[in-house]
Amino acid sequence: MERDICTPEHEAFRDTVRTFLAKEVLPHHEQWEHDGVVSRDVWRAAGRQGLLGLAVPQEYGGGGTDDFRYSAVLIEEFARAGASGLALSLHNDIVGPYLTRLATDEQKRRWLPGHTSGEIITAIAMTEPGTGSDLQGIRTTATDRGDHYLLNGAKTFISNGILADLVVVVANTKPEGGSSGQSLLVVERGTPGFERGRNLDKIGQKAQDTAELFFDDVRVPKENLLGEENRAFSYLMANLAQERLAIAVGAAAAAEHVLRLTLEYVKEREAFGRPLARLQHVRFEAAEMATECAVTRAFVDRCITEHSRARLDAVDASAAKWWATELQKRVVDRCLQLHGGYGYMTEYRVAKAFLDGRVQTIYGGTTEIMKEIIGRSLLG
């Protein structure tokens, strides 16, 4: 969908993404869902097409742009295609900023070329079995041992957890823990003591590997400290706005696409001798959902524009995230209802959208956490 915020360059990039999806992703996605993980080859293909490291400086093989609209185009097209297995946005928009903004020159030379080529797949490990959205409750510890840290703890619900070659781990580097004593450590594949647990069985997003991670006396060299010691919490807060906007962008696009599919369906499907689209109830449902999607699109696009100008704050990002994801959940549920029994069949796109999209109101901060952030800004 062409919009005022997109230039011809953005639309040309959209064509590139669509071609990539048609050639490299959609023919294999069903098999990936069966396997529970995508092929590493598709990551390298994404690198060759220039879809990785959009904001990484060109000297390291990246796109060299801080224009978030390119990321938004990528997210939208993946959402519309239902390609939930290949977590490029996690790699680009969530992990990427930590590497580009916090890494030393030596770390950038080590990690960024692989990050942009697809040879190095990344993940970030925040959530723990007992913490959920409570980042201040993290119990994983990293004890200073002179030239290295000794890392111990467990993480769960880690996207890209099976495939990841680099994992940015949030750990306590002060004995008392808490938000003032957390640091970011980069753990590399094959490090002794770093083990992957189950590839978790989810109700949706079956092709996206989501794992448990375990750290048992893992020696992390001081050279793998990302940013400054004990400043992780501030780094996390600074980057969460982009993460939440990315989720909102995908949610808005998914809602629009499922609605479009449903409008086509009700025009063709007949009941009581006439198309469903002739029923007043169906027309009212369509009118309500189309209006809600249009209003949401206007707000999300404004947030994209503000973020591209480095002006998006945490409150608006939280508002976009909770509103767009709740809209997605609501629209997809109503569209499934309009499909009747066929909507319950996984061969229909609306059923897959229902399963894949349910997590949207949970990860990146639950709807309840988003409302709390907004409420505090209003009432203190």
PEVENTA-V887810 format. One record per backbone hydrogen bond with DSSP energy under -1.0 kcal/mol. CO is the residue of the C=O (numbers start at 1). NH is the residue of the N-H. If there is no record, write none. Layout:
co | nh
CO | NH
CO | NH
This chain:
co | nh
3 | 6
7 | 11
8 | 12
9 | 13
10 | 14
11 | 15
12 | 16
13 | 17
14 | 18
15 | 19
16 | 20
17 | 21
18 | 22
19 | 23
20 | 24
21 | 25
21 | 26
25 | 28
25 | 29
28 | 32
29 | 33
30 | 34
31 | 35
32 | 36
32 | 37
40 | 44
41 | 45
42 | 46
43 | 47
44 | 48
45 | 49
46 | 51
47 | 50
53 | 56
53 | 63
54 | 65
56 | 64
57 | 60
57 | 62
58 | 61
67 | 70
68 | 72
69 | 73
70 | 74
71 | 75
72 | 76
73 | 77
74 | 78
75 | 79
76 | 80
77 | 81
78 | 83
82 | 84
86 | 88
87 | 91
88 | 92
89 | 93
90 | 95
91 | 96
95 | 98
95 | 99
96 | 100
97 | 101
98 | 102
104 | 108
105 | 109
106 | 110
107 | 111
108 | 112
111 | 115
112 | 116
113 | 117
114 | 118
114 | 120
121 | 165
121 | 166
123 | 168
125 | 170
127 | 156
128 | 131
128 | 132
131 | 134
133 | 135
134 | 137
135 | 138
140 | 172
141 | 152
143 | 150
145 | 147
147 | 222
148 | 145
149 | 220
150 | 143
151 | 218
152 | 141
153 | 215
155 | 213
158 | 161
158 | 211
160 | 164
165 | 189
166 | 123
167 | 187
168 | 125
169 | 185
171 | 183
172 | 142
174 | 177
178 | 181
181 | 173
182 | 232
183 | 171
184 | 226
185 | 169
187 | 167
188 | 191
191 | 194
193 | 216
195 | 214
198 | 212
205 | 208
209 | 160
210 | 200
211 | 158
212 | 197
213 | 155
214 | 195
215 | 153
218 | 151
220 | 149
221 | 224
222 | 225
224 | 186
228 | 231
231 | 235
232 | 236
233 | 237
234 | 238
235 | 239
236 | 240
239 | 243
240 | 244
241 | 245
242 | 246
243 | 247
244 | 248
245 | 249
246 | 250
247 | 251
248 | 252
249 | 253
250 | 254
251 | 255
252 | 256
253 | 257
254 | 258
255 | 259
256 | 260
257 | 261
258 | 262
259 | 263
260 | 264
261 | 265
262 | 266
263 | 267
264 | 268
265 | 269
266 | 277
269 | 276
271 | 274
274 | 271
275 | 278
276 | 279
279 | 283
280 | 284
281 | 285
282 | 286
283 | 287
284 | 288
285 | 289
286 | 290
287 | 291
288 | 292
289 | 293
290 | 294
291 | 295
292 | 296
293 | 297
294 | 298
295 | 299
296 | 300
297 | 301
298 | 302
299 | 303
300 | 304
301 | 305
302 | 306
303 | 307
304 | 308
306 | 311
307 | 310
313 | 317
314 | 318
315 | 319
316 | 320
317 | 321
318 | 322
319 | 323
320 | 324
321 | 325
322 | 326
323 | 327
324 | 328
325 | 329
326 | 330
327 | 331
328 | 332
329 | 333
330 | 334
331 | 335
332 | 336
333 | 337
334 | 338
335 | 339
337 | 340
339 | 342
340 | 343
341 | 344
342 | 345
345 | 348
348 | 351
348 | 352
349 | 353
350 | 354
351 | 355
352 | 356
353 | 357
357 | 360
359 | 362
359 | 363
361 | 367
366 | 370
367 | 371
368 | 372
369 | 373
370 | 374
371 | 375
372 | 376
373 | 377
374 | 378
375 | 379
376 | 380
